[in-house]
Amino acid sequence: MSIHTAARRFADLRRETLDITDSVLLNSNNRTRFSGKPDVAVIGAGIIGLCYAIHLKNTSPHLKISVFEKSSAPIQKIGESTLSPFSKFTAGEMCPHDYFLRLFGLKDGLQFYCVDQNDRKVTLSDVGGVDISYQLDRRMCELFFTMWAQKLGINVYHGVECDIELPNGAGQAVGKFDDRVTAGSMNPPQITLRNPLQSVGTTTNSVNARLVCDASGFSRTLTGKFGNKEKLGPWNCDAYWAYFKQKDAGLNVDKRLRKWDHPATKHICFPEGWGWFIGLISWHHASLANLMDLLAYIIDSATKGVPADEIPCTQELSKAFDCPYEFITSIGWAVRNDFKTFGGNLDEYGVTEGERKFNYIKRKYPALQRLMDGNYELLPNYYGAQTYFVRKAMAYRSPIVAGDGWLAIGNSAGFTNPLISPGINAGIGGAFYAATLTDKILAAPLKDRTAVMQRCAQMHQAHMYTFKLPRLHLMNRFWYNSFRDHKLFQKLTTCFWVLGFDELHEHYEEYKYTLEDVTWNVGSGTEAFREFSEAVLAILEPADELIPSKEAIERVIKLSDECLSHRHKLFPSNRWGRYLRQYNDKLQVEPGKYERDKGAKVFAIRCLGCSYWVHNNASICPICGTEPGLV
């Protein structure tokens, strides 16, 4: 299918129907008519809700799935960085990497820079080359997932708000199932749609699904009916962020911030928390109709088996579909709230709370201020009326995440911290697991269905509430405590890598998401990590002072050395030097080593044509279309 003859269905529809709303335009892409009796109803069309629906549809194509989203169209939001779970899921459930790399920025691992307030030292650690992943424009990503789901036959409705009703004991929480356990009937929550005529084109406002999945995010549409959020302790975190553009003069960074131009997610770490620098390909200025035509072309090509290398590059797609794009950077701080981080009068730092606290952290650390002032220009009101964004007390879990006829996933079940990007990368695990359970529930014989529902609800409750969220929070406490001292940082980051993997190469053998990835939980799921991190935190917490005592640091270093020695003996074949730029295979810093060893499976290189980054296995640059000639 030529790009010049590709259909412009949505742009034509917008032009022919001037008063058409975004939600009606999106909903026009559904393949079947609205049904008030789907097998599964999903509340929320974010990435996690759509991952659940896509995996369930791929597993059981006969199921009728409807997804309801209150927003009129996908919008940008925080959560732009991905890791191997996202890459594995999209490659296994949707299409190969090189399709996505025409839309999203290439990501090559993680880089950490630990700085101190006195500007005396910067300690570097990194991990990369283990996978191909992306930096996401969330609006574009959710639009792609929406249209892919619709292509599969999933109905996704935007501009539809859902009210949940629990009549006659419907949706009973885990542990409160009544005597109907063996009766074969389920009593799921009832959904009522608000004003469905405008967006869905029906006067039917009731949805009676066999099972409901709450993927409503921070709104907690269903989980909120079973109790308030439980804040995770002993301390929590607040986040402040904004969007920037790199200055035209190019990067001019402190030489201690080695490889700053590399396409990794950069982390600037300091005793109170950390900051993220995520480079994005932004499609913010492209119209919805044009983006839908562009994505329809890519999705049609992918489903017909057209090789990705035959798809036009980003520059050609942008021109052909009139979808401008630009390179921007998401920058923010995630700061723990148990230290008196923000002192004195903050008025001099800005007008809003977000601006004041963002600038306070920036100015507190000279390395940060030089980096920001010398290289990044603020984009005021880039995503609407707001320039600086705030999210307080981020770490929480919902007390009940499953019940009779329903399961909750994503932020409706809970959230911890953007560090290591668990919102997407661990969230996919919850969605995958919930979809697996859903398939099991709906496939059960009628006489056994309620008993199966009960067991699956208990399994999901245990997985999300007892395992996944506490482990992610434990991981974050572990990382945050490592930021309090350079010696801790050097030791604990390496311990995290060795405890998160057994046989390293086996983790990346194939790009297909499995139940093993669910329990991996972004490295926090192993018992070895739990035991070690709890031992470390028993020494470092509670934190009376920002900087730990010399004795505490020495005790943790001793534990770390024992951990590293033990893991190297257990898994001597792991070749860490292929994944880490500064370290050898024994995870020791090797002076003068700033590149990965030969044999790395995946790594990023610059394109000679456009100077953007390309993965080493690419036959052409997905951005400009330049062939080989890569350096």
C-alpha positions in Angstrom: 0.0 0.0 0.0 1.6 3.2 -1.2 1.8 6.1 1.3 0.5 8.4 -1.6 -2.7 6.3 -2.1 -3.3 5.5 1.6 -6.9 6.4 2.7 -7.5 9.7 4.5 -10.7 8.4 6.0 -10.6 10.3 9.2 -9.3 13.6 7.8 -12.1 13.4 5.2 -14.7 12.6 7.9 -13.5 15.7 9.9 -13.7 17.8 6.8 -17.1 16.6 5.8 -18.6 16.8 9.2 -17.4 20.0 10.8 -19.1 19.6 14.1 -17.9 16.0 14.7 -16.3 15.6 18.1 -13.0 13.8 18.9 -14.9 11.0 20.7 -17.3 10.4 17.8 -14.3 10.4 15.4 -12.5 7.8 17.5 -15.6 5.7 18.1 -16.3 5.6 14.4 -13.3 3.2 14.0 -15.1 0.5 16.0 -15.8 -2.6 13.9 -19.1 -3.7 15.4 -22.2 -2.0 16.8 -22.6 -1.1 20.5 -23.7 -4.0 22.7 -25.1 -3.6 26.2 -24.1 -7.2 26.9 -20.4 -7.7 26.2 -18.5 -10.6 27.7 -16.1 -8.2 29.3 -16.3 -4.5 30.0 -13.1 -2.5 30.7 -13.3 0.9 32.5 -10.5 3.0 31.2 -8.6 3.1 27.9 -5.2 3.9 29.1 -2.2 1.7 28.2 -2.8 -0.9 30.9 -6.6 -1.3 30.2 -5.9 -1.7 26.5 -3.0 -4.2 27.2 -5.5 -6.3 29.2 -8.1 -6.1 26.4 -5.6 -6.9 23.6 -4.1 -9.9 25.4 -7.5 -11.3 26.3 -8.7 -10.9 22.7 -5.6 -12.5 21.3 -6.1 -15.4 23.7 -9.9 -15.7 23.2 -10.9 -14.1 19.9 -14.6 -15.2 20.4 -15.0 -12.9 23.4 -16.9 -9.6 23.0 -14.9 -6.9 24.8 -15.9 -3.2 25.2 -13.7 -0.5 26.7 -15.1 2.7 28.0 -13.0 5.9 28.5 -14.3 9.1 30.0 -11.7 11.3 28.1 -12.9 12.5 24.7 -9.5 11.4 23.2 -6.1 10.2 24.4 -4.0 12.9 26.1 -0.4 13.3 27.2 0.4 12.2 30.8 3.3 11.2 32.9 4.8 7.7 32.4 6.8 7.9 29.2 9.7 5.5 29.8 9.5 1.8 29.0 11.7 -1.3 29.6 11.7 -4.9 28.3 8.2 -5.8 29.6 6.6 -3.2 27.3 8.9 -4.3 24.4 8.1 -8.0 24.9 4.4 -7.4 25.2 4.1 -5.2 22.1 6.4 -7.4 20.0 4.5 -10.6 21.0 0.9 -9.2 21.0 1.0 -6.5 18.4 3.9 -5.9 15.9 7.7 -5.8 15.6 9.8 -3.1 17.1 10.7 -1.2 14.0 7.1 -0.2 13.4 7.1 1.5 16.8 10.4 3.2 16.2 8.8 5.3 13.5 6.6 6.8 16.2 8.5 6.8 19.4 12.0 7.6 20.6 14.5 4.8 20.9 15.6 4.0 24.4 18.8 2.2 25.2 18.7 1.3 28.9 19.0 3.4 32.0 21.7 5.8 33.2 22.1 7.0 36.8 24.2 9.9 38.0 24.5 10.4 41.8 25.3 14.0 42.7 25.9 15.8 46.0 24.9 19.3 47.1 28.5 20.4 47.5 29.2 19.6 43.8 32.2 17.5 44.8 31.4 14.2 43.2 29.2 12.6 40.4 29.0 8.8 40.5 27.8 7.1 37.3 26.1 3.8 36.9 24.2 2.4 33.9 22.5 -0.6 32.5 21.6 -1.0 28.8 21.8 -3.0 25.7 19.5 -5.7 27.2 16.5 -4.8 25.1 14.9 -2.5 22.6 12.5 -0.2 24.2 11.0 3.3 23.7 10.4 6.7 25.2 6.6 7.3 24.7 4.5 10.2 23.6 1.6 8.9 25.7 -1.1 10.5 23.5 0.3 8.8 20.4 0.9 5.5 22.3 -2.7 5.3 23.6 -4.1 6.3 20.2 -2.0 3.5 18.6 -3.2 0.9 21.2 -6.8 2.1 20.8 -6.8 1.6 17.0 -4.9 -1.7 17.3 -7.6 -2.9 19.7 -10.3 -1.8 17.4 -8.6 -3.6 14.5 -8.8 -6.8 16.6 -12.6 -6.3 17.0 -12.5 -4.7 20.5 -14.9 -1.8 20.8 -13.2 1.2 22.4 -15.5 4.1 23.3 -14.2 7.5 24.2 -16.2 10.3 25.8 -18.2 7.9 27.9 -18.2 8.1 31.7 -19.2 5.1 33.7 -21.1 4.9 37.0 -20.8 1.6 38.9 -23.7 0.1 40.8 -23.5 -2.8 43.2 -27.2 -3.9 43.6 -28.1 -6.8 45.8 -24.6 -7.6 46.8 -23.1 -7.4 43.3 -19.3 -7.4 43.0 -18.7 -8.8 46.5 -15.2 -8.3 47.7 -12.7 -11.2 48.1 -13.4 -13.3 51.1 -17.1 -12.3 51.2 -18.6 -14.6 48.6 -21.9 -16.0 49.8 -23.4 -19.5 49.5 -23.7 -19.2 45.8 -20.1 -20.5 45.4 -21.2 -23.7 43.8 -24.4 -22.4 42.3 -22.7 -21.4 39.0 -23.9 -17.8 38.8 -21.8 -14.7 39.1 -23.0 -11.3 40.2 -20.7 -8.7 38.6 -21.0 -4.9 39.1 -23.5 -3.1 36.9 -22.4 -0.2 34.7 -24.4 2.8 33.7 -23.2 5.1 31.0 -23.6 8.8 31.2 -25.0 10.5 28.1 -24.2 7.6 25.7 -26.2 9.1 22.8 -23.6 11.9 22.2 -20.5 9.7 21.9 -21.8 6.1 21.4 -24.9 6.9 19.4 -27.3 4.8 21.5 -29.9 5.5 24.1 -29.0 2.3 25.9 -27.2 3.4 29.0 -26.8 0.1 30.9 -24.0 -2.4 30.4 -24.4 -5.9 31.7 -21.1 -7.6 31.3 -20.1 -11.1 32.5 -17.0 -9.6 34.0 -15.8 -6.0 34.6 -12.2 -4.9 34.6 -11.4 -1.7 36.5 -8.6 0.1 34.7 -9.8 3.6 35.5 -6.4 4.7 37.0 -6.2 7.2 39.8 -10.0 7.7 39.5 -10.5 4.2 41.1 -14.0 4.0 39.7 -14.7 0.5 41.2 -11.9 0.0 43.8 -12.9 3.3 45.4 -16.2 1.7 46.4 -14.4 -0.8 48.6 -12.3 1.6 50.7 -9.9 4.5 50.6 -6.4 4.3 49.3 -3.8 2.8 51.7 -0.7 5.0 51.6 2.5 2.9 51.6 5.1 3.8 54.2 7.1 4.4 56.2 7.5 7.4 53.9 6.1 8.6 50.6 7.1 10.7 47.6 5.8 13.8 45.7 6.7 14.5 42.1 7.1 17.8 40.2 7.7 18.0 36.5 7.5 20.0 33.3 8.5 19.8 29.6 11.5 21.3 27.9 13.3 21.6 24.6 17.0 21.2 24.1 18.7 24.5 23.2 19.7 25.0 19.6 23.4 25.4 20.6 23.5 21.7 21.4 24.5 19.9 24.6 27.1 21.5 26.8 27.3 19.3 29.9 29.6 18.8 32.8 32.2 16.2 31.7 31.4 14.1 34.7 27.9 13.5 33.2 29.4 11.0 30.8 27.3 9.8 27.9 24.6 12.4 28.6 23.7 12.5 25.0 23.0 8.7 24.9 19.3 7.7 24.3 18.8 6.2 27.8 16.4 7.4 30.4 18.7 9.6 32.5 18.4 9.7 36.3 20.0 12.4 38.4 20.0 11.1 41.9 20.4 13.1 45.2 19.8 12.3 48.9 16.2 13.4 48.9 15.2 11.6 45.7 15.9 11.6 42.0 15.1 13.4 38.7 14.3 12.0 35.3 15.3 13.2 31.8 13.3 11.5 29.1 13.8 12.5 25.5 10.5 12.2 23.5 9.3 12.4 19.9 6.3 14.6 20.5 3.3 14.6 18.1 1.4 17.1 20.2 0.9 19.6 17.4 -0.6 17.0 15.0 -4.4 16.9 14.6 -6.3 13.8 15.9 -7.7 13.0 12.4 -4.4 13.1 10.7 -2.8 11.0 13.4 -5.5 8.5 13.0 -4.9 8.3 9.3 -1.2 7.8 9.8 -1.7 5.1 12.4 -4.4 3.4 10.2 -1.8 3.2 7.5 0.9 1.7 9.8 -1.6 -0.8 11.5 -3.0 -2.0 8.1 0.6 -2.5 6.9 1.6 -4.4 10.0 -1.4 -6.7 10.0 -0.9 -7.5 6.3 2.7 -8.5 7.0 4.4 -5.6 5.2 8.0 -5.6 6.4 8.8 -2.6 8.6 11.7 -1.6 6.4 9.2 -1.0 3.6 7.2 1.4 5.7 8.2 5.1 5.1 10.4 6.7 7.7 9.1 9.2 10.3 10.0 12.2 8.2 8.1 10.9 5.2 5.1 9.8 7.3 5.0 13.2 9.0 5.0 15.0 5.6 2.5 12.7 3.9 -0.1 12.8 6.7 0.6 16.4 7.8 1.6 15.3 11.3 4.4 17.6 12.6 6.6 16.2 15.3 9.5 17.5 17.4 12.0 16.4 20.0 11.3 17.4 23.6 12.4 16.3 27.0 10.3 15.4 30.1 12.1 16.5 33.2 10.9 16.0 36.8 11.9 15.3 40.4 10.4 12.6 42.6 11.2 13.6 46.2 10.7 11.7 49.4 8.5 13.5 52.0 10.2 12.4 55.3 13.0 14.9 55.1 12.5 18.7 55.4 13.5 19.2 51.8 11.9 22.5 51.1 12.9 25.1 53.7 12.2 28.8 54.1 10.1 31.1 51.8 9.6 29.5 48.4 8.1 32.6 46.7 11.3 33.5 45.0 11.2 30.2 43.1 8.0 30.7 41.2 4.2 31.2 41.3 2.7 27.7 41.6 3.7 24.9 44.0 5.0 22.8 41.1 7.2 25.7 39.8 8.5 26.6 43.2 9.5 23.1 44.2 10.9 22.2 40.8 13.1 25.2 40.8 14.1 24.8 44.4 15.6 21.3 43.7 17.2 22.6 40.6 19.0 25.4 42.4 19.9 23.3 45.4 22.3 21.1 43.3 24.8 23.1 41.2 25.3 20.2 38.8 21.6 20.2 38.1 21.3 24.0 37.7 24.3 24.1 35.3 22.8 21.2 33.3 19.3 22.8 33.1 20.2 26.4 32.5 22.9 25.5 29.9 21.0 23.0 27.9 17.2 23.1 28.3 14.5 25.7 27.5 11.1 25.5 29.3 8.1 24.9 27.1 5.4 26.9 28.9 1.8 25.5 28.7 3.0 22.8 26.3 0.2 20.5 27.2 -2.6 22.9 27.9 -3.0 25.6 30.5 -0.5 24.1 32.9 3.3 24.3 32.7 4.4 22.6 35.9 2.7 19.4 37.2 2.4 18.0 40.7 1.5 14.6 42.1 1.5 14.1 45.9 1.9 11.0 48.0 2.3 8.8 45.0 2.7 5.4 46.7 -0.6 3.6 47.6 -2.6 0.5 47.1 -6.3 -0.2 47.0 -7.4 -2.5 49.9 -9.7 -4.6 47.6 -8.7 -5.3 44.0 -10.9 -8.2 43.1 -14.4 -9.5 43.8 -17.4 -11.3 42.3 -17.3 -10.6 38.6 -14.5 -8.0 38.6 -10.8 -7.4 38.7 -8.7 -4.2 39.1 -5.5 -3.4 37.3 -3.1 -0.5 36.9 -3.3 2.6 39.0 -6.8 1.6 40.1 -5.1 -1.2 42.1 -2.2 1.0 43.2 0.9 2.8 42.3 4.4 3.3 43.9 6.9 5.6 42.1 8.0 6.5 38.6 11.5 5.1 39.3 12.2 2.1 36.9 8.8 3.0 35.4 6.6 0.4 37.1 3.3 2.2 36.1 3.7 0.8 32.6 6.3 -1.9 32.9 5.0 -3.7 36.0 1.4 -2.6 35.2 1.5 -4.7 32.0 2.2 -7.7 34.3 -0.9 -7.0 36.3 -3.0 -6.7 33.1 -1.5 -9.8 31.6 -2.2 -11.8 34.8 -5.8 -10.4 35.1 -6.5 -11.3 31.4 -5.2 -14.8 32.0 -7.5 -15.2 35.0 -10.4 -13.7 33.0 -10.0 -16.2 30.3 -10.0 -19.0 32.9 -13.1 -17.7 34.6 -15.2 -17.3 31.5 -14.1 -20.6 30.0 -15.2 -22.5 33.1 -18.3 -24.7 32.9 -21.4 -22.8 34.2 -21.8 -25.0 37.2 -18.2 -24.3 38.3 -17.9 -20.7 37.2 -18.6 -19.0 40.6 -16.1 -21.2 42.4 -13.5 -20.5 39.7 -14.3 -16.8 40.0 -13.7 -16.9 43.7 -10.4 -18.7 43.4 -9.2 -16.3 40.7 -10.3 -13.3 42.6 -8.3 -14.5 45.6 -5.3 -15.1 43.4 -5.5 -11.7 41.9 -5.9 -10.0 45.3 -2.8 -11.9 46.5 -0.8 -11.0 43.4 -1.6 -7.3 43.3 -2.1 -6.4 47.0 0.2 -8.8 48.8 3.0 -9.3 46.2 3.3 -6.8 43.4 2.7 -3.5 45.0 4.6 -4.2 48.3 7.6 -5.5 46.3 7.7 -2.5 44.0 7.6 -0.2 47.1 10.3 -2.2 48.7 12.4 -1.8 45.5 11.8 2.0 45.6 12.8 2.3 49.3 16.0 0.3 48.4 16.9 2.6 45.5 16.1 5.9 47.4 18.3 4.8 50.3 21.1 4.1 47.9 21.0 7.8 46.7 21.9 9.0 50.2 25.6 8.3 49.8 28.0 7.7 46.9 29.4 4.5 48.4 26.0 3.1 48.9 24.9 4.0 45.4 27.9 2.2 43.8 27.3 -1.0 45.8 23.5 -1.2 45.9 22.9 -0.5 42.2 25.2 -3.5 41.3 23.4 -5.7 43.9 20.1 -4.8 42.3 21.2 -6.0 38.9 22.6 -9.3 40.2 19.6 -10.0 42.4 17.1 -9.2 39.6 18.5 -11.8 37.2 19.7 -15.3 37.5 20.9 -16.4 34.1 21.0 -12.9 32.5 20.9 -14.0 28.8 17.8 -16.2 29.3 15.8 -13.1 30.3 16.1 -11.7 26.8 16.0 -14.9 24.7 12.7 -14.0 22.9 10.5 -11.0 22.6 7.3 -12.5 24.0 5.7 -11.7 27.3 5.0 -14.6 29.6 3.9 -15.3 33.2 7.6 -15.4 34.2 7.7 -11.7 33.3 4.7 -11.1 35.6 6.5 -12.5 38.6 9.9 -10.9 37.7 8.1 -7.6 38.6 10.9 -5.4 37.1 13.5 -7.1 39.1 11.8 -6.9 42.5 10.0 -10.2 42.4 12.9 -12.6 43.3 13.1 -13.9 46.9 16.9 -13.1 46.8 16.1 -9.4 46.2 13.5 -9.3 49.0 15.8 -10.9 51.6 18.7 -8.6 50.7 16.7 -5.4 50.5 15.0 -6.0 53.8 18.4 -6.6 55.4 19.7 -3.3 54.0 16.7 -1.3 55.0 16.9 -2.7 58.5 20.2 -0.9 58.7 19.3 2.4 56.9 15.7 2.9 58.1 14.3 4.8 59.9 16.3 7.6 58.5 16.9 10.2 61.2 19.4 12.1 59.1 19.7 12.7 55.4 23.1 11.2 55.2 23.5 7.8 56.9 26.1 7.2 59.6 29.6 5.9 58.7 28.9 2.7 60.7 25.6 2.1 58.8 27.3 2.6 55.4 30.1 0.2 56.3 27.6 -2.5 57.4 25.7 -2.2 54.1 28.9 -2.3 52.0 29.9 -5.5 53.9 26.5 -7.0 53.1 26.8 -5.9 49.5 30.2 -7.5 49.0 28.9 -10.8 50.4 25.9 -10.6 48.1 28.0 -9.9 44.9 30.4 -12.7 45.7 27.7 -15.2 46.3 25.8 -14.3 43.1 28.9 -14.5 41.0 29.5 -18.0 42.2 26.0 -19.0 41.6 25.9 -17.5 38.0 29.4 -17.3 36.7 28.4 -17.2 33.0 26.7 -13.8 33.2 28.6 -11.3 31.1 27.8 -8.0 32.7 30.4 -6.2 30.7 28.2 -6.6 27.6 25.4 -4.6 29.3 27.2 -2.1 31.4 29.6 0.6 30.1 31.8 1.1 33.2 31.8 -2.4 34.7 33.5 -5.7 33.9 31.8 -9.1 34.1 32.3 -9.2 37.9 30.5 -5.9 38.2 33.7 -4.1 39.2 34.3 -0.6 37.9 37.0 -0.8 35.2 39.0 2.4 34.9 38.9 3.8 31.4 35.9 1.6 30.3 33.1 3.7 28.9 31.6 1.3 26.3 30.0 -2.1 26.5 32.1 -5.2 25.8 31.8 -6.9 22.4 28.9 -9.3 22.2 26.2 -7.0 23.4 22.9 -8.1 21.7 21.4 -4.6 21.3 22.9 -1.2 21.5 22.3 2.3 20.0 24.3 4.0 17.3 24.0 7.3 15.6 22.6 7.7 12.1 24.8 9.5 9.7 21.8 11.0 7.9 19.9 12.7 10.8 22.2 12.1 13.8 19.3 10.5 15.7 19.8 7.2 17.4 19.2 3.8 15.8 19.5 0.3 17.2 22.4 -1.8 15.8 20.2 -4.3 14.0 18.3 -1.7 12.0 18.8 -1.9 8.2 17.6 1.7 7.8 17.1 4.6 10.1 13.4 4.7 11.0 13.5 8.5 11.4 15.2 9.6 8.1 15.4 6.4 6.1 19.2 6.4 5.6 20.6 3.0 4.8 23.5 1.3 6.5 26.3 4.0 6.8 25.6 4.1 10.5 28.3 4.9 13.2 
